[in-house]
Amino acid sequence: MNLPYATKVQKTRLNQRFSKSLENFTIWVSNPWRRISFLTIILLVGFFLGTLLGTISGAIALLDPIGALIVVGFIELALRLRRYMYYSFTQRLPLHILDMFRIGLLYGLLLEGFKLL
């Protein structure tokens, strides 16, 4: 079934502003100091979520294996997505965002594990 209208997106004001904001963000991140600060914020968000997951699953004490399975599954999916992004994207910013988030999440979980020892 070939739908001719399904391939073309309307140029609404919301669509135009979203694409313009994405372009502005790409220009903003092209500065090396802004890129480093943005990636540091992503790393800290991942660290916060890793610490949060470890604390909540430790307090509830019912979902430890399920929480660990979800986090390990997410990290494995991120690694597979990273391989795809490395070879198919020309821009490296999404790859760096994924890497920083993954590193922060893993570091937060490891730190929570060492707190329990």
C-alpha positions, 0 to 999 in steps of 0.5 A: 500500500503506497501512501503518497502523503505519508512520506511528506511532513507538513511544514507547520510552525512547530515543525519549523521551530523544532528543526531550527532549535536543533540547528541552533543547538548544533551550532551552540555545541560546536564551541569546544568549551560548550561541548565539554560542559554539555557532555559533563552535564550528561555524564553527571545526569547518568551518574545521578540516575545510576546512584538513584537506581542503586539507592532505590533498589537497595531501599526496596530490596525486592527488585534487585535482580530485575533492576540489575537485569534492566540496567545491564540490558540497557548498557548492552543495547547502548553498546550495540547502538554505539556500534551502529552510530559509529559507522553510520553517523557523520556527526559524533555528538550523539555518539558522545552523548550516549557514551557519556550517559553510559559511563555515568550510569555505570560509574554511579552503579559501581559507586553504590556497589562499593558503598555496600562493601 
